[in-house]
Amino acid sequence: MPALDEGLSPKANSARRPKAVSTEALLDVEKARPVLEQIANKWSVLILTVLCSRPSRFNEIMRRLDGITHKALSEALKRLERNGLIHREVLTTTTPVGVEYTITPLGRSLQQPFEALYAWSMTYGPELERAQEEYDRVRD
């Protein structure tokens, strides 16, 4: 803990310390939205999850992500690379030339939150489906 500034009371000094994140701070969507738009879409989360386990080539990622189109994967990989979450390496030692994607340390920092989100989806997915069915039943 930093020493108190001389001449300041503990109360005045505590005003300089960073505060814990409050509920009100979580509502600062202007700061959070641009970041979340880059990382929280379905394909980004799934691509980063795939790359957390091992480096992969484009076609391998595409096979693992059933339903993604070539265009959507290409765009997502470019966005993730631009944001420093993955690294793209051209493999000139292979014929034909290949491209491999690896997760960066910044991207790996998302592994724990993504694992928690995955665990939540597995735990509460059935409850979510029941709620959707109930909503649809009442609305029809």
C-alpha positions in Angstrom: 0.0 0.0 0.0 1.4 3.4 -0.9 2.4 5.7 1.9 0.1 8.6 2.7 1.0 11.9 1.1 2.4 14.2 3.6 0.0 16.8 4.8 -3.1 15.0 3.5 -5.5 13.3 5.8 -6.2 9.5 5.1 -9.6 10.5 3.7 -8.1 12.9 1.2 -5.4 10.4 0.2 -8.0 7.6 -0.3 -9.7 9.8 -2.9 -6.6 9.3 -5.1 -6.7 5.5 -5.0 -8.5 3.7 -7.8 -11.9 2.6 -6.8 -13.4 -0.8 -7.2 -15.6 -1.3 -10.3 -19.1 -0.3 -9.3 -22.4 -1.2 -10.9 -22.6 2.4 -12.2 -19.1 2.0 -13.9 -20.4 -1.1 -15.6 -23.0 1.0 -17.3 -20.3 3.0 -19.1 -21.2 1.4 -22.4 -19.4 4.1 -24.4 -16.1 2.6 -23.3 -17.0 -1.0 -23.2 -19.1 -1.4 -26.4 -16.2 -1.0 -28.9 -14.2 -3.6 -27.1 -17.0 -6.0 -26.6 -18.1 -5.6 -30.3 -14.6 -6.9 -31.2 -14.4 -9.9 -28.9 -17.9 -10.9 -27.8 -19.5 -12.0 -31.1 -20.2 -15.6 -31.6 -17.4 -16.4 -34.1 -14.7 -14.5 -32.2 -15.4 -16.4 -29.0 -15.4 -19.7 -30.8 -12.3 -19.0 -32.9 -10.4 -17.9 -29.8 -11.6 -21.0 -27.9 -10.3 -23.2 -30.8 -6.9 -21.5 -30.8 -6.5 -21.7 -27.0 -6.0 -25.4 -27.4 -3.5 -25.3 -30.2 -2.4 -23.3 -33.3 -4.5 -24.1 -36.3 -4.8 -23.5 -40.0 -7.7 -21.8 -41.7 -9.4 -25.1 -42.9 -9.0 -26.8 -39.5 -10.7 -23.9 -37.8 -13.4 -24.0 -40.4 -14.0 -27.7 -39.8 -14.2 -27.2 -36.1 -16.7 -24.4 -36.3 -19.6 -26.0 -38.0 -21.8 -23.5 -39.8 -19.2 -20.7 -40.3 -18.8 -19.5 -43.9 -15.4 -19.0 -45.5 -16.1 -15.2 -45.7 -17.2 -15.0 -42.0 -14.1 -16.9 -40.9 -11.8 -14.8 -43.0 -13.3 -11.5 -41.7 -13.2 -12.7 -38.1 -9.6 -13.8 -38.3 -8.6 -10.4 -39.8 -10.5 -8.6 -37.0 -8.9 -10.7 -34.3 -5.4 -10.2 -35.8 -6.0 -6.5 -36.1 -6.9 -6.4 -32.4 -3.8 -8.3 -31.4 -5.7 -11.4 -30.2 -4.2 -13.8 -32.7 -1.1 -14.0 -34.8 -1.1 -15.0 -38.5 2.0 -16.8 -39.7 2.7 -17.8 -43.3 4.3 -21.2 -43.4 6.7 -21.2 -46.4 8.1 -24.6 -45.4 4.9 -26.3 -46.7 3.7 -26.9 -50.2 1.3 -25.3 -50.9 2.2 -22.4 -48.7 0.0 -22.5 -45.6 -1.2 -20.1 -43.0 -1.3 -20.9 -39.3 -3.1 -18.9 -36.6 -1.9 -18.8 -33.0 -3.4 -17.0 -30.0 -1.4 -14.2 -28.5 -0.9 -13.5 -24.8 -3.6 -10.8 -25.0 -6.0 -13.4 -26.6 -5.0 -16.0 -24.0 -6.1 -13.5 -21.3 -9.7 -14.2 -22.5 -9.4 -17.9 -22.0 -10.7 -17.9 -18.4 -13.7 -15.7 -19.1 -14.6 -17.7 -22.2 -14.3 -21.0 -20.2 -16.6 -19.5 -17.6 -19.1 -18.5 -20.3 -18.9 -22.0 -21.8 -19.5 -23.6 -18.4 -22.4 -21.2 -17.9 -23.9 -22.2 -21.2 -23.6 -25.9 -20.5 -25.1 -25.5 -17.0 -28.0 -23.1 -17.9 -28.5 -23.9 -21.6 -31.4 -26.3 -20.8 -33.0 -23.6 -18.6 -32.6 -21.1 -21.4 -34.3 -23.4 -23.9 -37.2 -24.0 -21.5 -37.7 -20.3 -21.1 -37.7 -19.8 -24.9 -40.2 -22.6 -25.3 -42.4 -21.1 -22.6 -42.2 -17.7 -24.2 -43.0 -19.0 -27.6 -45.9 -21.1 -26.2 -47.4 -18.1 -24.5 -47.0 -15.8 -27.5 -48.6 -18.3 -30.0 
